[in-house]
Amino acid sequence: MGFSDMGSAAFRRRRRPAYARVFAATRATGRSSRTRLADLLIAATAAAHGLDLYTRNPADLVGLDHILTVVRV
């Protein structure tokens, strides 16, 4: 299943621009986006809906603090 196959069309329209921002921010930190696909999709979903992202490993989301709030649990 690819990114374009996930969820409703309205949901995807909100998530795509958020994914682009998250992807670009990850690459700007010099980190690979390949091994972080699931993390980036989750972060993009949270960002698209204005939600905080709760995680046990905030190091996976370094560089996204200007896009969404990452909360360590």
LOLO-839119 format. One record per atom (N, C-alpha, C, O): residue number from 1; residue in one letter; chain; atom name; x, y, z. Coordinates in nm, 2 decimals. Example, Ala and Ser with C-alpha at 12.3 -4.5 7.8 and 13.67 -1.06 7.14 Angstrom:
2
 pos code unit site      X      Y      Z
   1    a    A    N   1.32  -0.57   0.78
   1    a    A   CA   1.23  -0.45   0.78
   1    a    A    C   1.32  -0.33   0.78
   1    a    A    O   1.42  -0.33   0.85
   2    s    A    N   1.28  -0.22   0.71
   2    s    A   CA   1.37  -0.11   0.71
   2    s    A    C   1.29   0.00   0.79
   2    s    A    O   1.34   0.11   0.80
% end
This chain:
73
 pos code unit site      X      Y      Z
   1    m    A    N   0.09  -0.12   0.00
   1    m    A   CA   0.00   0.00   0.00
   1    m    A    C   0.09   0.12   0.00
   1    m    A    O   0.18   0.14   0.08
   2    g    A    N   0.07   0.21  -0.09
   2    g    A   CA   0.14   0.34  -0.10
   2    g    A    C   0.08   0.45  -0.02
   2    g    A    O  -0.04   0.44   0.02
   3    f    A    N   0.15   0.56  -0.02
   3    f    A   CA   0.09   0.68   0.05
   3    f    A    C  -0.04   0.72  -0.01
   3    f    A    O  -0.13   0.76   0.07
   4    s    A    N  -0.05   0.72  -0.14
   4    s    A   CA  -0.17   0.77  -0.20
   4    s    A    C  -0.29   0.68  -0.18
   4    s    A    O  -0.41   0.72  -0.21
   5    d    A    N  -0.27   0.56  -0.13
   5    d    A   CA  -0.38   0.46  -0.11
   5    d    A    C  -0.44   0.47   0.03
   5    d    A    O  -0.54   0.40   0.06
   6    m    A    N  -0.38   0.55   0.12
   6    m    A   CA  -0.42   0.55   0.26
   6    m    A    C  -0.53   0.65   0.29
   6    m    A    O  -0.51   0.77   0.27
   7    g    A    N  -0.64   0.60   0.34
   7    g    A   CA  -0.75   0.69   0.39
   7    g    A    C  -0.83   0.75   0.28
   7    g    A    O  -0.82   0.73   0.17
   8    s    A    N  -0.92   0.84   0.33
   8    s    A   CA  -1.01   0.91   0.24
   8    s    A    C  -0.94   1.02   0.16
   8    s    A    O  -0.83   1.06   0.20
   9    a    A    N  -1.01   1.06   0.05
   9    a    A   CA  -0.95   1.16  -0.03
   9    a    A    C  -0.93   1.29   0.05
   9    a    A    O  -0.83   1.36   0.03
  10    a    A    N  -1.03   1.33   0.13
  10    a    A   CA  -1.02   1.46   0.21
  10    a    A    C  -0.90   1.45   0.31
  10    a    A    O  -0.83   1.54   0.33
  11    f    A    N  -0.89   1.33   0.37
  11    f    A   CA  -0.78   1.31   0.47
  11    f    A    C  -0.65   1.32   0.40
  11    f    A    O  -0.55   1.38   0.45
  12    r    A    N  -0.63   1.26   0.28
  12    r    A   CA  -0.51   1.26   0.21
  12    r    A    C  -0.47   1.40   0.16
  12    r    A    O  -0.36   1.44   0.17
  13    r    A    N  -0.57   1.48   0.12
  13    r    A   CA  -0.54   1.62   0.08
  13    r    A    C  -0.48   1.70   0.19
  13    r    A    O  -0.40   1.79   0.17
  14    r    A    N  -0.52   1.68   0.32
  14    r    A   CA  -0.46   1.75   0.43
  14    r    A    C  -0.32   1.69   0.47
  14    r    A    O  -0.24   1.77   0.51
  15    r    A    N  -0.31   1.56   0.45
  15    r    A   CA  -0.19   1.50   0.49
  15    r    A    C  -0.07   1.52   0.40
  15    r    A    O   0.05   1.52   0.44
  16    r    A    N  -0.10   1.52   0.27
  16    r    A   CA   0.01   1.54   0.17
  16    r    A    C   0.10   1.66   0.19
  16    r    A    O   0.22   1.65   0.20
  17    p    A    N   0.04   1.78   0.21
  17    p    A   CA   0.13   1.90   0.23
  17    p    A    C   0.20   1.89   0.36
  17    p    A    O   0.32   1.93   0.37
  18    a    A    N   0.14   1.83   0.46
  18    a    A   CA   0.21   1.81   0.59
  18    a    A    C   0.32   1.71   0.58
  18    a    A    O   0.43   1.73   0.63
  19    y    A    N   0.30   1.61   0.50
  19    y    A   CA   0.41   1.51   0.48
  19    y    A    C   0.53   1.58   0.41
  19    y    A    O   0.64   1.55   0.44
  20    a    A    N   0.50   1.66   0.31
  20    a    A   CA   0.61   1.74   0.24
  20    a    A    C   0.69   1.82   0.34
  20    a    A    O   0.81   1.82   0.33
  21    r    A    N   0.62   1.89   0.43
  21    r    A   CA   0.69   1.97   0.53
  21    r    A    C   0.77   1.89   0.62
  21    r    A    O   0.89   1.92   0.65
  22    v    A    N   0.72   1.78   0.67
  22    v    A   CA   0.79   1.69   0.76
  22    v    A    C   0.91   1.62   0.69
  22    v    A    O   1.02   1.62   0.74
  23    f    A    N   0.89   1.58   0.56
  23    f    A   CA   1.00   1.52   0.48
  23    f    A    C   1.11   1.62   0.47
  23    f    A    O   1.23   1.59   0.49
  24    a    A    N   1.08   1.74   0.42
  24    a    A   CA   1.18   1.84   0.40
  24    a    A    C   1.25   1.88   0.53
  24    a    A    O   1.38   1.90   0.53
  25    a    A    N   1.18   1.89   0.64
  25    a    A   CA   1.25   1.92   0.77
  25    a    A    C   1.34   1.81   0.81
  25    a    A    O   1.45   1.84   0.86
  26    t    A    N   1.30   1.69   0.79
  26    t    A   CA   1.39   1.57   0.82
  26    t    A    C   1.52   1.57   0.74
  26    t    A    O   1.63   1.56   0.79
  27    r    A    N   1.50   1.60   0.61
  27    r    A   CA   1.62   1.60   0.52
  27    r    A    C   1.71   1.72   0.55
  27    r    A    O   1.83   1.71   0.54
  28    a    A    N   1.65   1.83   0.59
  28    a    A   CA   1.73   1.95   0.63
  28    a    A    C   1.82   1.93   0.75
  28    a    A    O   1.92   1.99   0.76
  29    t    A    N   1.78   1.83   0.83
  29    t    A   CA   1.87   1.80   0.95
  29    t    A    C   1.98   1.70   0.91
  29    t    A    O   2.06   1.66   0.99
  30    g    A    N   1.98   1.66   0.78
  30    g    A   CA   2.08   1.56   0.73
  30    g    A    C   2.04   1.42   0.76
  30    g    A    O   2.12   1.33   0.74
  31    r    A    N   1.92   1.39   0.81
  31    r    A   CA   1.88   1.26   0.84
  31    r    A    C   1.81   1.19   0.72
  31    r    A    O   1.75   1.26   0.64
  32    s    A    N   1.82   1.06   0.71
  32    s    A   CA   1.75   0.99   0.60
  32    s    A    C   1.61   0.98   0.63
  32    s    A    O   1.57   0.95   0.74
  33    s    A    N   1.53   0.99   0.53
  33    s    A   CA   1.38   0.98   0.54
  33    s    A    C   1.34   0.83   0.51
  33    s    A    O   1.23   0.79   0.54
  34    r    A    N   1.43   0.76   0.45
  34    r    A   CA   1.40   0.62   0.41
  34    r    A    C   1.36   0.53   0.52
  34    r    A    O   1.26   0.45   0.52
  35    t    A    N   1.44   0.53   0.63
  35    t    A   CA   1.42   0.44   0.74
  35    t    A    C   1.32   0.50   0.84
  35    t    A    O   1.28   0.43   0.93
  36    r    A    N   1.26   0.61   0.81
  36    r    A   CA   1.17   0.68   0.90
  36    r    A    C   1.03   0.70   0.84
  36    r    A    O   0.95   0.78   0.88
  37    l    A    N   1.00   0.62   0.74
  37    l    A   CA   0.87   0.64   0.67
  37    l    A    C   0.75   0.64   0.76
  37    l    A    O   0.67   0.73   0.76
  38    a    A    N   0.74   0.54   0.85
  38    a    A   CA   0.63   0.53   0.94
  38    a    A    C   0.63   0.65   1.04
  38    a    A    O   0.52   0.71   1.06
  39    d    A    N   0.74   0.68   1.09
  39    d    A   CA   0.75   0.80   1.18
  39    d    A    C   0.70   0.93   1.11
  39    d    A    O   0.63   1.01   1.17
  40    l    A    N   0.75   0.94   0.99
  40    l    A   CA   0.71   1.07   0.91
  40    l    A    C   0.56   1.07   0.88
  40    l    A    O   0.50   1.18   0.88
  41    l    A    N   0.50   0.95   0.84
  41    l    A   CA   0.36   0.95   0.82
  41    l    A    C   0.28   0.98   0.94
  41    l    A    O   0.18   1.05   0.93
  42    i    A    N   0.32   0.93   1.06
  42    i    A   CA   0.25   0.96   1.18
  42    i    A    C   0.27   1.11   1.21
  42    i    A    O   0.17   1.17   1.25
  43    a    A    N   0.39   1.16   1.20
  43    a    A   CA   0.41   1.30   1.23
  43    a    A    C   0.33   1.39   1.13
  43    a    A    O   0.27   1.49   1.17
  44    a    A    N   0.32   1.35   1.01
  44    a    A   CA   0.24   1.43   0.91
  44    a    A    C   0.09   1.43   0.94
  44    a    A    O   0.03   1.53   0.93
  45    t    A    N   0.05   1.32   0.99
  45    t    A   CA  -0.10   1.31   1.02
  45    t    A    C  -0.12   1.40   1.14
  45    t    A    O  -0.22   1.47   1.14
  46    a    A    N  -0.04   1.39   1.24
  46    a    A   CA  -0.06   1.48   1.36
  46    a    A    C  -0.05   1.63   1.32
  46    a    A    O  -0.13   1.71   1.36
  47    a    A    N   0.05   1.66   1.24
  47    a    A   CA   0.06   1.80   1.19
  47    a    A    C  -0.06   1.85   1.11
  47    a    A    O  -0.10   1.96   1.13
  48    a    A    N  -0.11   1.76   1.03
  48    a    A   CA  -0.22   1.80   0.94
  48    a    A    C  -0.35   1.83   1.02
  48    a    A    O  -0.43   1.90   0.98
  49    h    A    N  -0.36   1.77   1.14
  49    h    A   CA  -0.48   1.79   1.22
  49    h    A    C  -0.45   1.87   1.34
  49    h    A    O  -0.54   1.88   1.43
  50    g    A    N  -0.33   1.93   1.35
  50    g    A   CA  -0.30   2.02   1.46
  50    g    A    C  -0.29   1.95   1.60
  50    g    A    O  -0.32   2.01   1.70
  51    l    A    N  -0.25   1.82   1.59
  51    l    A   CA  -0.24   1.74   1.71
  51    l    A    C  -0.09   1.74   1.76
  51    l    A    O   0.00   1.74   1.68
  52    d    A    N  -0.08   1.72   1.89
  52    d    A   CA   0.06   1.69   1.95
  52    d    A    C   0.09   1.55   1.92
  52    d    A    O   0.00   1.47   1.91
  53    l    A    N   0.22   1.52   1.91
  53    l    A   CA   0.26   1.38   1.89
  53    l    A    C   0.33   1.33   2.01
  53    l    A    O   0.43   1.38   2.05
  54    y    A    N   0.27   1.23   2.07
  54    y    A   CA   0.33   1.17   2.19
  54    y    A    C   0.41   1.05   2.15
  54    y    A    O   0.36   0.96   2.08
  55    t    A    N   0.53   1.04   2.20
  55    t    A   CA   0.62   0.93   2.16
  55    t    A    C   0.72   0.90   2.28
  55    t    A    O   0.74   0.98   2.37
  56    r    A    N   0.76   0.77   2.27
  56    r    A   CA   0.87   0.73   2.37
  56    r    A    C   1.00   0.76   2.32
  56    r    A    O   1.10   0.75   2.39
  57    n    A    N   1.02   0.80   2.19
  57    n    A   CA   1.15   0.83   2.13
  57    n    A    C   1.15   0.96   2.05
  57    n    A    O   1.14   0.95   1.93
  58    p    A    N   1.15   1.07   2.12
  58    p    A   CA   1.15   1.20   2.05
  58    p    A    C   1.27   1.22   1.96
  58    p    A    O   1.27   1.30   1.87
  59    a    A    N   1.38   1.14   1.98
  59    a    A   CA   1.49   1.16   1.89
  59    a    A    C   1.46   1.12   1.75
  59    a    A    O   1.53   1.17   1.66
  60    d    A    N   1.36   1.04   1.73
  60    d    A   CA   1.32   1.00   1.59
  60    d    A    C   1.26   1.12   1.51
  60    d    A    O   1.24   1.12   1.39
  61    l    A    N   1.22   1.23   1.59
  61    l    A   CA   1.15   1.34   1.53
  61    l    A    C   1.22   1.47   1.54
  61    l    A    O   1.16   1.58   1.54
  62    v    A    N   1.36   1.46   1.55
  62    v    A   CA   1.44   1.58   1.56
  62    v    A    C   1.42   1.67   1.44
  62    v    A    O   1.42   1.62   1.33
  63    g    A    N   1.41   1.80   1.46
  63    g    A   CA   1.39   1.89   1.35
  63    g    A    C   1.25   1.92   1.31
  63    g    A    O   1.23   2.00   1.22
  64    l    A    N   1.15   1.86   1.38
  64    l    A   CA   1.02   1.89   1.34
  64    l    A    C   0.95   1.98   1.44
  64    l    A    O   0.83   2.00   1.43
  65    d    A    N   1.02   2.04   1.54
  65    d    A   CA   0.96   2.12   1.64
  65    d    A    C   0.89   2.25   1.59
  65    d    A    O   0.81   2.30   1.65
  66    h    A    N   0.93   2.29   1.47
  66    h    A   CA   0.86   2.41   1.41
  66    h    A    C   0.73   2.37   1.33
  66    h    A    O   0.66   2.45   1.29
  67    i    A    N   0.71   2.24   1.32
  67    i    A   CA   0.59   2.19   1.25
  67    i    A    C   0.48   2.13   1.35
  67    i    A    O   0.37   2.15   1.32
  68    l    A    N   0.53   2.06   1.45
  68    l    A   CA   0.44   2.01   1.55
  68    l    A    C   0.50   2.00   1.68
  68    l    A    O   0.62   2.01   1.69
  69    t    A    N   0.42   1.98   1.79
  69    t    A   CA   0.47   1.96   1.92
  69    t    A    C   0.49   1.81   1.95
  69    t    A    O   0.40   1.73   1.94
  70    v    A    N   0.62   1.78   1.98
  70    v    A   CA   0.65   1.64   2.01
  70    v    A    C   0.66   1.63   2.17
  70    v    A    O   0.74   1.71   2.23
  71    v    A    N   0.59   1.54   2.22
  71    v    A   CA   0.59   1.52   2.37
  71    v    A    C   0.64   1.38   2.41
  71    v    A    O   0.59   1.28   2.36
  72    r    A    N   0.74   1.38   2.49
  72    r    A   CA   0.80   1.26   2.54
  72    r    A    C   0.71   1.20   2.64
  72    r    A    O   0.67   1.27   2.74
  73    v    A    N   0.69   1.07   2.63
  73    v    A   CA   0.61   1.00   2.74
  73    v    A    C   0.69   0.89   2.80
  73    v    A    O   0.64   0.82   2.89
% end
